[in-house]
Amino acid sequence: MFPELNNLLNTTPDKAEQGTLTLLCDSKTDGSFLVHHFLSFYLKANCKVCFVALIQSFSHYNIVGQKLGVNLTMARERGQLVFLEGLKSAVDVFFRAQEKPHPLQFLREANAGNLKPLFEFVREALKPVDSGEAGWTYPVLLVDDLSVLLSLGLGAVAVLDFIHYCRVTVCWELKGNIVVLVHDSGDVEDEENDILLNGLSHQSHLILRAEGLATGFCRDVHGQLRILWRRPSQSTSQRDQSLTYQYKIQDRSVSFFAKGMSPAVL
Amino acid sequence: MAAVATCGGDAGSVGSAVATASKSNVTSFQRRGPRASGTNDSSPRLVSITGTRPSVRNGQLLVSTGLPALDQLLGGGLAVGTVLLIEEDKYNIYSSLLFKYFLAEGIVSGHTLLVASANEDPANILQELPAPLLDDNCKKEFDEDVYNHKTPESNIKMKIAWRYQLLPKMEQIRPVSSSRFGHYYDTSKRIPQELIEASKWHGFFLPEKISSTLKVEPCSLTYGYIKLLQFIQNIIYEEGFDGSNPQKKQKNILRIGIQNLGSPLWGDDICCTENGDSSHSLTKFLYVLRGLLRTSLSACIITMPTHLIQNKAVIAHVTNLSDIVVGLESFIGSERETNPLYKDYHGLIHIRQIPRLNNLVCDESDVKDLALTACKAKNILSHHVQRKFSIKEPHFKELHTLKKIY
């Protein structure tokens, strides 16, 4: 996790809020550093994490996690982390017919499928085990990323249904958190992606939006992060709080600064 | 890096192929742990595969794309287990040239090739590969191998013509893999036939494969893509590129080249209509392909006519599902051909995406304006004219000063 981002979000692993949906969004840049941040954050907070990693392999997250201070291999071995590796499972699902429904069953279906098997997988993974072992604080579902599901043929409605079911189970029943990443296609007209993004924005408690700079590439400032706090359940009488920072990604951390206050410029 | 090194020593990474001892044993792909550690070597054997080198940044295993300039822009080379997507230029001139450079590099480095095409027979593609420029250093390596393999009788020292002792007896290019990383090629000459014959390659020509009956259940991929995926998976499994065959003594890289993916010849209508029946066929193919690559010692180049794709959202999806995306733009037929700014160049190269593998940062080059030339150049050493394909950074002084202000 990045200590500077924790300060900006006003959280620490000990006193994080429960029952929230966090939406990570990136537009014209790569927002995967936010995924690494939340993964290490929740592992350090001693939560049970179910990570649906659709875009990269396990060793990628493991190596970056080690730079941020968490060991994914050990977390997986002691049961704190349930890792669904999308790329590896897709090969299994595609080439071999499965007896029982696989979480990525929709890859074999000709028509637009639904994500029910994936939801069953998540529910099974985060089910509270009452055998009296080392208790994890609360469950967390992490998905990287949802736009891949859209590009693999699922409709935006199917993905929104999946998130809705997960919210009921994880956020409301088990008082856990959900963090998802969605790519914003920007000026490319992608209707399904827009539906998904707007739908999730209305349901989220916290939106982190990583954007590229409007003026183009810069070596010292890699992008801009917009943080938006929301209260979806309450009425809109209270203004949503929003902050904007610029950031630079380094080898082991990310440094944030106010707009125009990059150390390279000052 | 120290923390990475200690954690890399677990059972799952025994036998993984990283060259140096100082770097850790983790790479971007996963081996099937139990079987890999069941080999007869008890200690982690540090194998070095020809034609590869570990990345300076994170120890990732890299292969050369065939163009040393492009390797430099991509941060050292193409990482093993990743996909390099080339967005074709309008008349498919420079993209097919890059495709051939990639395959020629594979032959010179001794890698296994898998060439897939829907419009050209892979054997013909291999015949048209450019000839490698083997300079004196390379020749010396070849000569040493020739020297070592000679029979004892021929080791008689030459007494009179001793100066010629070090030269090979016959003028031949030994089909032995060169241990250099990245070679230069001469596109005016064809690759020598002996090199092709000595190399191992598999061809997938779609019109040949399409005649067999449809045996697999329909899963919304076009038939051509299904057959290609099965072919690739077959080769990877049978030749042990995924670590499943522990008898393999010498590890090697599989270079996969897929030409014109997404064109109507593959049975995909993505270039013809905006919302066709098989609109997600290509993306599913890319996803499963990347899954295959991540779990094996292979690297893939794909050329795709993205300028023909009608639905622009698909291009965004395809970009997100690939690792490196390079767009080529040629000046032929456009108004830039007569523009005096571009008079020395034949086209532009756009590096659209570079992956951040095993890392938070990536090696983005500072230069964003890149031009390519395919020109005749006189090689002073060998005194004949060659055709070279090179990437240059044009000195657009005005553009550079504009970029400093942000």
Chai-1 contact restraints between the chains, C-beta under 6 A:
chainA,res_idxA,chainB,res_idxB,connection_type,confidence,min_distance_angstrom,max_distance_angstrom,comment,restraint_id
A,F33,B,L360,contact,1.0,0.0,6.0,A-B,restraint_1
A,S57,B,R294,contact,1.0,0.0,6.0,A-B,restraint_2
A,S59,B,V26,contact,1.0,0.0,6.0,A-B,restraint_3
A,H60,B,N358,contact,1.0,0.0,6.0,A-B,restraint_4
A,I63,B,N358,contact,1.0,0.0,6.0,A-B,restraint_5
A,Q66,B,A3,contact,1.0,0.0,6.0,A-B,restraint_6
A,Q66,B,V4,contact,1.0,0.0,6.0,A-B,restraint_7
A,L87,B,R290,contact,1.0,0.0,6.0,A-B,restraint_8
A,L87,B,G291,contact,1.0,0.0,6.0,A-B,restraint_9
A,L87,B,R294,contact,1.0,0.0,6.0,A-B,restraint_10
A,A90,B,Y287,contact,1.0,0.0,6.0,A-B,restraint_11
A,A90,B,V288,contact,1.0,0.0,6.0,A-B,restraint_12
A,A90,B,G291,contact,1.0,0.0,6.0,A-B,restraint_13
A,V91,B,G291,contact,1.0,0.0,6.0,A-B,restraint_14
A,V91,B,L292,contact,1.0,0.0,6.0,A-B,restraint_15
A,F94,B,V288,contact,1.0,0.0,6.0,A-B,restraint_16
A,F95,B,Q233,contact,1.0,0.0,6.0,A-B,restraint_17
A,R108,B,C219,contact,1.0,0.0,6.0,A-B,restraint_18
A,A110,B,P218,contact,1.0,0.0,6.0,A-B,restraint_19
A,A110,B,C219,contact,1.0,0.0,6.0,A-B,restraint_20
A,A110,B,S220,contact,1.0,0.0,6.0,A-B,restraint_21
A,S151,B,T283,contact,1.0,0.0,6.0,A-B,restraint_22
A,S151,B,H317,contact,1.0,0.0,6.0,A-B,restraint_23
A,L152,B,K284,contact,1.0,0.0,6.0,A-B,restraint_24
A,G153,B,H280,contact,1.0,0.0,6.0,A-B,restraint_25
A,S185,B,A316,contact,1.0,0.0,6.0,A-B,restraint_26
A,V188,B,K312,contact,1.0,0.0,6.0,A-B,restraint_27
A,V188,B,A313,contact,1.0,0.0,6.0,A-B,restraint_28
A,V188,B,A316,contact,1.0,0.0,6.0,A-B,restraint_29
A,D190,B,A313,contact,1.0,0.0,6.0,A-B,restraint_30
A,T215,B,Y406,contact,1.0,0.0,6.0,A-B,restraint_31
A,F217,B,K368,contact,1.0,0.0,6.0,A-B,restraint_32
A,C218,B,Y406,contact,1.0,0.0,6.0,A-B,restraint_33
A,I249,B,L360,contact,1.0,0.0,6.0,A-B,restraint_34
A,I249,B,V361,contact,1.0,0.0,6.0,A-B,restraint_35
